[in-house]
Amino acid sequence: MKNIILGILFSAALIGCSDKQEPTAKPAPEKQIMGNVSAGKAIAERDCKACHGLDGKGVAPGIPHLAAQRERYLLASIKEYKEGKRTHAALKDMMGQMKDADAANVVAYYASLPPIVNAAASDIRHSSVYEEGKALAASCTKCHGEDGNSRTPGTPSLAGQQPHYLVAAIQEYHQGERKTALMQPMSAAATKLQLEKLALYFAAQTPVERPAPSFGDPAAGEPLSAMCGGCHGAHGVSSDATTPSLAGQDPQYLVKSIKAYRTTRQHWGMQRYVAGLSDKDMENIAAFYVVQKPRAADQVPSSTKELAAQCNRCHDVENNPAMVAPKMNGQDKDYLVMSLRSYRDGKRQSSTMHNMSTIYSNAIIESIATWYAGQPAK
């Protein structure tokens, strides 16, 4: 869920000491913005109530709750709207005309309110997106193996495969761009989020090594794979979530796939490369990749709570009271989803947040947002 504005002034406080007790440092309290709560309420009544409510609760999904939010974060947000770092035409115009004193006052008002009570909130251990993906994978195991390692000749292994590639491949079957009769009805009813969870589950499984196939020469295929390595990684282990790993893949499936770029599969780079290959060349390339050591593309967190723990290093209310980062417990789920996607996609300017969330799929973002929305606000 990545850049948080840092650089806060901490005030230090020492408790009294005696000749029997050493001075002990207290945690630095959050420095309060010098705003007028009464004046801020009047501004909120005039400018903010229509969306954020006078009680600080967003009036519709996708609108954030402001009640009990950190003052530093709210002021930083106003500044980002003024500077165009956040894209919202109405707020950019409104914040651009707001005086600094008015901003401090309205921020003080909303920060002074009690947190929004979410009757449905409960601090429970949400299941991992991977666990949900495992349940969805039950319909795939007959062909692709219990752990995603296929033992059926001609059927690809999914274990350790790059997740974004798997989603794209399944969608191609669904849309008829790949011709396999069994795959179309099995993927037709799945949503994009379900496909992502399924792909993340298989990406986290450990792929097994394979013996050399009965056809092709791995040694002859190695020099022919030089062009392939630019996209599929050294020895067929891809480091790009959208590009498939080839190491340890089913040999018949590899040959069939390479040949498909001559006819039905659409990819201009692959089509140009395979045009110059003979059938023997294709078998040798496949043989080379089959005997390479595969590696899983992802690791499995035990739960969404574990994913959220990374965010809590900055967003946790009790451990980091002086952070500029916003409180997220009890926040509107749709707003959290939109915000995380904006940071991931570079629509909100925050290098830390972007770098952290760039690897997050929509399924992971949905899971993290659900977790925080379900926690009691503080």
N, C-alpha and C positions, 0 to 999 in steps of 0.2 A: 502498500500500500504503500516520494523520495525527496525532494529538497525541503528542508525545513529551515526557516530563517533563523539563524543563530546570532550570537553576539549580544547577550543581555547583561546588564549591569547587576551584579549581586550585592546585596547589603549584608554585612556580617554582624552577627550578634553574639555576645559572650554572656554566659550566665555567671552569677556571682561566684566567688571562690573564697576559700578560707585556707588557713595554714595546713589543713588536713585534706584539702581537695584541690586538684589541679583544674585550671580553667578548661571548660568543655565548650566546643563550638556547636552552635545550633545550626540546623539547615537554614539557608538563606530564605527568608519569606519572599513571596512574590511582591514586587514593588507595584503599588497601585497607581494607576493613571489619575492625575488630578483633574477629574471631571465632576460636573455638577449633575447628580442623579435626577433631581427635579427638572432641571432644564432639559436633560436628555430625554425624559419621558415626553415632554412637549414635542420634541423633534420626532421621536418615534411615533407619536400619535399622528403627526402631520405627514411624515415621509415613509415610514417603515411598516406601519401596522398592516397595510393591505396585503403584504406578503409574509412578513415574519410575526405578525400578531403583536398585540401589546404585551402579551405574556411571554414573548420570545419563541413561540412555537410556530414552525413553518405551516402555512395554511393549506399546503397541498404537497403531494409527493414531489421530491426533487428540490424543495426549498429547505434550506438548513435551519435548524433550531439555533437561536442565538442566546437563549437564556443560560446564565451561569458560564458562558464561554469566556476564555481568557481575554483580558483587555488588550494585551500586547498583540495577540493574534488578530483580534477584530480591527485594531488600528492598522496593522500590517496589511490586512485584506483591503481596507479602504484605500490605502496607498497604492496597492496593486491594481485596483480598478481605475484609479486616477491616471496611473502610468500606462494603462493598456496591457498590463501583464496578465490580466484576466479578461476574457472576452464576454462581456454582457453589456449590450448597448445602453440599456436603461440605467443600469448601475454606474457605468462609466460616466454618463452624463450627470447623474445625480451626485455622485461622489466628487466629480470635477468641480461642482459648484458649492460643495460643502466646505465651510471654513474649518480650520484646524480645531478651534475651540468647540464648535458644534460637534465635530467628529469625536472629540474627547468626551463630551457630555453624553452623546447617545450611546457610546461604547460603555461608559460608566453605568448607564441605566440598565442596559441588557446584561452586563456582567453581574450586576447586583441582584438580579432575579434568581429565584430558586430554580434548580434544574427541572426540566420537563419530566414528569412522571410517566413512564411507559408501563402500563399495566401488564403488558405481555412480556416485558423484559425478565429474563432469568439467566443467571450466570451458569450456564450449562456447558458441557463439553460437546461442541458441534462436531459432527463427523467430518472427516477429511474429504476433499474433492476426489482424492484417490480411492477412498473407500466407496464412495458413490460410483466412481468409474468401474470398480471391481464388480459391483452388482450389475452394472450395464453390460459388462464384458461377458457375462454368463452365456449369452446367445452366440458369442464368437468362438468359444473354446472348442467346439466340436471340430472346426476346421483349422483354427489357428493355434490350438493347444491350450491347456489349462493355464500356463504361465506365459502364453504368447509365443512360445517356441514351437513352430509348426513341425509336425512329423509326417505330414502328407506331401509327397512330391508335387511340386507345382504350386503349392500354397505358401504365401509369404509368411515369415515370422514377423511378429509385431513387437516382441520383447525388446526393449531398449531403443525403439525407433523414435525419431524426432517427433514431438507432439504436434507441432503446427503442420508438418507434412502429412501426418496421419489424418488430421481433420480435412485437409485439402483433398487427399486421396479418397476418403469416404464420400465427400461431397461430389467428386467427379463420378463415382459410381452411381450416386443418387441422381445426378443430372444426366446420366447416360453417356458421359464422355469416356468412361471406361466400360467396356462391354463384359460384364459378368452377371449372368442372370440371378444368381443367388444373392449378390450384394445389394441390388436395387431395392427389393422389398424390405430387406433387413434394416436399411438405413433411411428409408423414406419417412418414417414417422418420428425420427429423432430430431430434437432441436439442436441448434448450434451449441448451446451450453452443455447438453448431454454428450455431444460428440467430443467436446473439449475434455470433459471429465473422463470419458472412455480413453481418449488418446493419452491423457496424463497418466492413467493407470498403466497402460501398456508401456509407455516410455520409461516408467520406473521399474519395470521387471528386468531381471538379469538375463541377457541373451547367452545362449550356450555356443560353444565352439563346434564346428562341423569338420568331419573328415573330408579329404579331397574328393571331388566328384568323379564319376566314372568316365567323364569326358573332359576335354580341354587340358591345357598345360599351364599351371599357375606361373611357372617361370617365364613362359612366353607371353603370358598376359600382363606381367608386371610393367614392362616398358609401354605397352599399349594403354595402361591405365593412367599415364602421366597427365593427360588432359582431364581425366575424370577427377583426379585428386584436387584440382582447383576448386571444385564445388563440394565434392563428397568427402573431403578430408583425407589426410594421410592414412593410407591403408584402409580406406573405406569407413572411417569413423568420423561422421559429420559433427561439426561444432556449430552448425546453423540450424535453428529449430524448424526452418522451412525446407531444408534439404535432407533427403533420406540418407541414413547410414546404409552401407552395402556390406560391411564386414559380417561374415557368418550367415549370410542370407541363403535361402533355399536356391540351389543352383538352377533348377529348371525354371523357377520363377524369374531369376535374373535374366536368363537367356530370352525368355518369352517377353519380358519387359523391354529389353534393349531392342528386340526386333519390332516391337509395337510402335516404336518411334519412326519406323519406316512407313507405317500405314495409319494407325488410328490415334496414337497419342500425340498431343500438340505441345511442343516445346521447341522453339526455333533453334536453341543451342544444341540440344540433344539430336534433333533431326539432322542438323548439318554435320555433326560428328559421326553419327552412325551411318550416314550415307557413304562414307569412305571405308567402312568396315566389311569384311567378308564374314560369312557365317562362322568360319573357323576362328577369326579374330574375336568375335563375340563370345564364343565358347571359352576361349583362353582368358579373356577379361573376367568372365563370370567365375571361372575356376580360381583365378587369383583372389578375387574378393571372398569367395566361399571359405578359403582357408585362413583368412585374416582373423585376428582376435577381436571379437565385438565388445562393446562396452555400453552400459545403460546410459541413456540420455538424461535421466533425471533422478533425483532422490526423493524419497517419500517422507514428508513430515507426518508425525503421528496424528495430527489433527489441525483444523483451522486455527485453533488456539495457539498452536506452535508457530504458525505463520504470523499471527497477530503479535506474537511476542517480539518479533523484529521491530514492529511499528511502535511498540510500547516503550522502547528505549528513548523515544522522543515525546510520544504522545501520552504516556502514562501520567495521570493527574497527580497522584500522591508522591511518586518518586521524582518528578520533574516539574514542580509547581511554577518555576520561573521561566519555562520554555516558551518560545513564541509559537510553537506548534499547537494546533487546536486540540481541544478535548474531543474525543470521538465516541465515547460510550454514550449510548442512547440517541445518537444522531440519526437523522432520516436516512434510511437505507438507499433510496434512489439518489439522493444527493451525494452520498459517499461513492456510489458506483460511478456517477458522472465525474466526480472530482478525480478519482483514481485513474479513470480512463483518460481524462484531460492531461494529467501529469505524464502518464505513460506515452501518450501520443504527441507530447510536446505542445499541447494547446495552452497549458499553463506553464509559465516560465519558472521552473525550479529545477536546477540541475540535479540536486540531491534526490528529489522525489522521482524525477525522470529516470535517473540511473538505477534507482532501486526497483521501480515498477516496470521497466521496459520489457522484462521477461515474463510479466504476468499476463496470462490469458484472461479472457472475459470470465471464465469459470472461476479462476482464482480470485479475481476482483469481486465477483459476486459473493463468493464464500467469505471473504474478509469483511465485506460490507455487511453481510448478514450477521456475522459474529458481533461486530461493534454495535449495530443497531439493536441487537438483543441484550446488550449489557445495561444494567441500571446506570442512569446518568448520575454524575457526581458534581 
